[in-house]
């Protein structure tokens, strides 16, 4: 598991290694023999995979991405535990749930490891799984994905589930209570039930959704109010800044669906700012932006936090070189309800050599 996870992503390799370390710590028999067996299994998986990747010409790319490209992104992605604690102390509900679940899970795993070998065999297996959940929570911390609290909170209940033979009736009740509480706090079943009742009732349009009548490709469709606001603002932009048949905009706000709705060709093959992040992709998009004068505008914001700051990172920070080109060749030209378009300047835009 560690070998495959490492090949997929270094961070998941680390999480799996933490879980494997816990498993080795509470394993029976000779620790040295168990470590040798673990390393043998690791090499049995890694060596063939690396050989096949080398034969396919992919080994260089794998090493480059894992050892060069991804480490450079760490300062951008890593927010740190301090910010998470600050949000929890400020009362942000998702952060509070996340921190409580993480602390509870860590405490249970720590007590479980300290109690070995008195714990039941099945609980030992669950301890290893819970250790993975706790280690993987580093990704949640880095990206502030508190809405994925359900990914971490069950770790606190995992070890306590009534799977061990020596679990008492009181223990079973406590275990299921913790699991039920975790689901209620994170999955919000009450809201799910309310939404289902509303859809089954007489209400023709769900709460928070509206019906669109234009543009033509969106006619008679239902979208969220915040999405309707973006569509309406884009329509207003085009009415005030008519584009020729072949003219379009560059989307730097992760809203490629607008190309389809307003029948505009995407000027580049990357439909989303994260896909433009690799250096080669960023240079490619920059060259197109500078050279293709049919790109009359750049959509730089939609007013939607999830699209404008994926993982809490502004789009312009993801592609700084491309953003420099935007500032050189374009200027603010339209803003409405958080939707912002920049228009191409009338002067020359220097092309890259």
N, C-alpha and C positions, 0 to 999 in steps of 0.2 A: 504494500500500500504506500509506504514511504517513497519507494522508487518511482512508482507511477505518478504520485502526487508531485514529486520534485520535477519530473520531466514536464508535467503540465504547467506548474507554476512554483517558483521557489518558496513562496509564502505557504502554500499548502503542503509542500514538502516539510517545512518547519513544523507546521501544526501536527502532521502525522508523526514526525520524529518525537515530539513532546508526548503524544499518546503512546508511542512505542516505548519510550523511556519509562512511563508509568507502568506499562505492561511488564517490562523487564524487572522493574523494582519489586513488583508483587508476584513475580513468577516463582514457581516451585523448582526445586533442583538447583544445580550449580549455576551461579550467575554467569561465570565465564563461558560455560558451554552454551548457555542461552544466547549470550552476546555473539559468540561465533556463529551459531545457527542463524541468528538474525542477519548478520553481515553477509553470510553465504546466500541467504534468500535475496538480500538487496542486490548483490552482484549478479545473481542469476537473472534478475529482471533487467537491471540497468545495462549490462554489457550487450545482450542481443539487441535491445532497443537502440542503443547508440550505434551499434554496427549497422543496423538497417538504415538508420537516419544518415549515417555517413555514406552508405552505398547509394542512397537516394539523393545525395547532395544537399541534405537539410541540416546536417550537423553544425555547419558554420553559422547558419541563421539561428539555430536554437541557442548556441553559445552566445552569440552576439546580443540577442534579445534578453536572455537571462542575466548575462554578466555586464552588459554595457548599457542597453537602452532602459530597462526597467529600473535599475538603481538610480539613474538620473531623474526618474519621475518621483522617487520617494519623497523629496522635500515638498513636492507639490501636493501629493496625496495625503501625507501623514499630518494629521492635525494634532494628535497626541491625546493622552488620557486627561491632561489638565482641562482641556476644553470640555470634555465629556462631563467631568465632575462639576465644572462651573455651570453647565446647563442643568444638571441634576439639582444643584443647590438653588438655582433660580426657579425651580418648580416645573420645568418642562417635563410633562408626564412621561413621554416615551423614554427620555434619558433617565428619569427616576426608576422606571421599571427595569431598564437595561442594567443600571448599576446594582440595583437590589438583586436581580437575578444572577448577575455575574459574581457578586460577593457570596451569595448563598451557594452557588455551584462550586466556587473555589474552596469554601469552607468544608463542604461535604466531601469533595475529593481529597482535601488535605487530611481530614479525619479518617477517611477510608484507608488512605495509604499508611497513616500512622497506626491504624488498628490491625494492619496485616500482620500475621496470617490468621487472625481471629475472624475475619469476614468470610462470608459464604462464597463459594466458587463463582456462582452466578453474579454476585455483586462485584467480584473482581473484574469480570468481563465488562460490566457496566461502568466501572471506574475508568477503564481505558477509554471507553466511548465518551464519557463525560469530560475527560481530560482533553480530548480532541475539540469538543464544543468550546471549552474555555479558551484554548489556544487560538481557535479560529475566530474568537470574538475580537482579536486584534484587528481583523479586517473591518469589523463593524465600528470599532473605535476610530480607525484611520479615516473611514469614509462617512462617519456619522449616520450610518444606516440604522437608526434606532427603531425604525418601523419594522425591522427584522428581529425584534426582541424575542419573538417566539423561537428563533434559531438558537438562542442562548438559554433562555429561562428553563426549557425542559431538562437541561443538564442538571439543574438543581433537583428535579424530580426523578431523573433517570435512575440514580442509584437507589432511590427510596421506593421505586415501584415494587409491587408485591411479586417479585420474581424469585426471590430466595426462599428456600424451604423453611428457614427458621424465622420468617417474618410473622410477627404476632398479629392478631386481629386489630389491635390498636394501631400497629404499624401500617397495616393495610389501609385503614381509614385515613390515617395521616397522609400516606402516600397519594391516595386518590384525591384527597382534599387539595394537596399542593398542585397536583396535575390539573385539577379542575380550575383552581385559582389562576394558574399560569395561562390557561386557555382564555378565561374570562378577561384577564387583564390585557392580553395581547391580540386575541382574535376578535374581540368586541362582538360576541354573538348577538347581544341585544340589538345593536345597530343593524346587523345582518338580517335579523328577524323583522325588524321594523321596515327595512327596505323591501323585503320580500312581500310583506303585507301590503305595502303601498303599491307594488306592481300588480298584485292580484286584485286590488280594489278598483274603484271607479276612476281613479286618477289616470288620465290618458298619457300624461307626460310626467316622468319621474321627477322628483324634487331635485333642483339643481341642473336640470337639462332644458334645452330650448330647441325649437324647430327652426331650421334654416330654410330660407326661400331662395337665396342667392349666395354665391354664384350658381350657375346652372348645374354644375357637377355636384353641388351640395344640396340641391333642391329636395325638400321633404325629408331631410335627414335630421336626426336628433343628436346633438352634441352637448357636452358640458358647457355651462355658462362661460367659463374662462376660455374655452376653446372658441366659442362663438365670438367672444370679444376680439380674439386674435384675427379671426376671419373677417369680421366687420372692419377692423382697423386696416387690414391689408387691402380690402376693397376700396376703402377711402383713400389709401395711398395711391392706388392705381388710377382712381378717378382724378386725383389732383396731379398725377405725374404719369400721363399716358405713355405706355411702352409700345414700341414697334412690334410687329409680328414675331421677329426673331430676337427681340431684346428680352432680357430677364434680369434676375438678381442672384447674388450668391448668398446662400443661407449659412450664416454663422450663429444661428440661434436654435439649431436642432429642431426645425419645423419643416422638414422636406415635404410633408403632405400638402403644403400650400402650393407647391409647384403643380401638383395634379389638379387641385381645386380651381386654380386660376389659369390652367392650361399654359404653363410656362416650362420651357425645357430646363432641366438642371444643367448648369454650365460645367460641372465637374462630376466625376464618378463617385465621389465620397459623400454619402448622404448622412452627414452628422459630423460634428466637430471632433469627437474622439477618433474617428477614422482618419482625420487629417493630422493627427499628432506625430506619427513617425516622421522623421526628418525628410525622407524622400517624398512622402505624400504631401507634406507641408510645402516643400519647394515646388512640387508639381502644381498645387493649387495656386500658389503665389504667381507662378509664371502665367497661368491661364488668366488670373485676375488682372495682371498688368497688361497682357497682350490683347485680350478679347474685349474690344470696346462695346460689344453688345451686352456686356454686363453693366447695366446702367446703375445698379444699386446694390447695396449689401444690407441684408436683414441682420441686425446686430443684437436685437433683444425682442422678446415677446411678452415680457412682464410675468412670465411663469417661472417660478424659482426652480422647478424640476428640470426645465429645459435650459434656462440661462446659466445655471450653476450646478451642473451634474456633479454629484458627490461633494457639493459645496465649493467647487472650483469654477471660477468664471471662465467662459469660453475663450476670452482673449488671453488668459494666462496659459491655456493649453497650447495655443498656436501663436506665440509672441512674434515670430518672424512674419507670419501672415498678417497679424494685426498691425504691424509697422507699415506694411504695404497698404492696408486699408486706410490708415491715417494719412498716408502720403497721397493716395489717389482719390480718396472720397472725403466727404464732409457731411455733417449732420443735415438731414433734409426733411425728416418727417418724424413726428412722435405723437402717438395717441394711445391712451389707455395702457401704457407700458410697452407698446409695440414701436420699435425704433428702426427706421431705414436711413442709411446714409446714401447720398447721391454722388455719382462720379464728378470730380472737379473738371472744369473746362480746360485747365492747363494740361501740359504734357505729364504723363505718368511714365517714369523711366522704366524701361524693360531691363530685366536681368541679362547679363551677357551670356 
